[in-house]
Amino acid sequence: MRLRHGVLFLATLFSSLNLLAQAKPDFSGDYVLNKAKCQFQVQQAADLESGTVSIVQKGDSFKFSRVFTVKGKDDPLSYQLTIGDKEVAAERDGMKEFSRIYWENNALLYEVRMLAPQGEATNVVRYTLEEGGRVLRADETFHGPRLSYKNVWVFERKR
C-alpha cells in the first residue's frame, strides 16, 4: 500500500512539475524605454527621446501598443494578433504586410513581411522577459532592400 501511495505521489509531483515547466510567461504590463541599456545600429534610433510599451496578453490574444517620441513628435504603433503560427495579412501605408506571433520556448517572436514597391522587407522581434519579469527585452532584426540592422530594445516595467 505504501509503495502504491509513493508511486502515486511521485507521478503527481512529476506531472505538476511538467505543467509548471510548460507555463508560458505573461508579457502583460506597461513598460518604459531604458535607452541607456539599448543597443542601436540605426541612426534614427539615436534621435529617440522616450518610449513606452503596453502589452495585454490574455491566453493566446496579444495586444501590443507603443509610443516613441522622436524629435518632439509621437510615433505610435499597435497591433493585435493571436499567438500561433497563422500569418495575418493587412495593408498599411500603401504596403501589404503579413504578420504573425508565436512561441519559441519562453520567447514570443513577432514576424512581419512587408511588400512595397521598393521590394520586400522583413522585421523579426524576439520578446523576452528578464529579471523576474521586470524587464522586457526586444531583439529586433530588420532586412530590407535599402537597409538592414539589428537593435536591442530594453524596457523596464512601470511600478
N, C-alpha and C positions, 0 to 999 in steps of 0.2 A: 504494500500500500504506500509506504514511504517513497519507494522508487517511482511509482506512478505519479505521486504528487510532485516529486522532484523533477521528473521529466516534463510534466505539465507546466511547472513554474519556469523552467528553462525555455520551453517553447514559447510561452507568453512573453518572457523577457526578451528573447531574440526577435520576436515579431514586433514588439514595441520599439526596440532599438532600430529595426529596419524601417519602420514608419517614420521615426524621427530623422533618420538619415535621408529619407526621401523628401522631407518637407522643404519646400522652396521658400526663399526669403520674400518678405513683403516689402516692396520698394516704396509704399505709400508714405508721403510726407512732403514737407516744404523744406527746400534747401537753398543755401546762399553760396554763390561762387567764391572760392578762395583763390584768387588769381595768382597769389604768390606760390601756390603749390601746383599750378597748372604748367604744362609744357606745350608750347605752341610752335608749329612750323610755318604758319601762315601769318603774314604781316597784319591782315585785318584783325586778327585776334589781339594783337598788341594794342589796338585802339579801343578795346573793350574796357568800359569803365566799371560795370557791375553786371550781375546776373542773378536771376532766381529761377528755380525749377520747382514745379509742383507735380506730384505723381499721385494718382489714385488707382490702386490696384485692388480689384475685388474678384477673387477667383481667377479666371482667365481674361478678365477685362482689364485693360491697361490704358489709362488716360495720362498723357504727358503734356504739360504746358511749361513753356519757359519764356522769359523776357530778358533779353540782353539790352543794355544801354551802351550805345556806341556813338561817340562824339555828340552826346546830349540827346540822341534820338533812340526811342524804344524800338526794338526789333523782336516782335513776338512770334512764336511758333507753337503750334499744338497739333497733336494727333491722338486718335483713339483707335486701338486695334485689339483684336482678340489674340491672346498668346497661343501660338501653334504654328504650323508650317504653311498655312494658307496665305498666299500673296493677294493683296488688295490693290486694285487699280484706281487711280484718281487723276484729276487734271488740276494743275496749279501753275499760275503764271505762264500759261501757254505751253507747258510741258506735260507730258504723260509721266506719271510716277507709278511705280509698282513697289509696294512696301509690305513688310511682314515683321513680326517679332516672335521670337521663340527662345526656349530654354536651351542653354548649353551648360550642363551641370547646374551650378547656382548662379550663373550669369544670364542676363537677358540680352540677346542680340537683336538689334534693330537694323534691318537692311532696307535700303531704298535704291532702286534703279530709276534713273531719270533719263527720259528720251527727249532731247531738244534738237533744234536744227543744227547745232554745232557738233552733235554726236551724243553718245551715251556716257553717263557718269554713274558711279556707284558710291554710296556712303554707307559705311557699316559702323555702328556704335555698339560697343560691348559695355553694358552697365553691370557694375558690381557694387556690393555694399561692403564697407570696411569698418574697422574699429567698432565692432558691435552694432553696426547699422547707423552710426553717427556720421559716416562719410559715404557719399555717393561718388563713385569714380566712373567716368565715361571715357573709354578709349575709342577714339574716332579715327577711321581711315577713309580718306576720300580719294577717288581716282576719276579724273575727267579728261576730256580731250585737251584742255589747256592748263590744267592744274592738278597736282597730286600732293597730298600732305597727310601727316599724322598729328593728331592733337591728343593731349591727355587733359581732361577736364576734371576738376576736383570741387565738389560742393559739400558744404557742411550743413547738417540738419539744424533747422531753427529750433530753438528751445522753447 
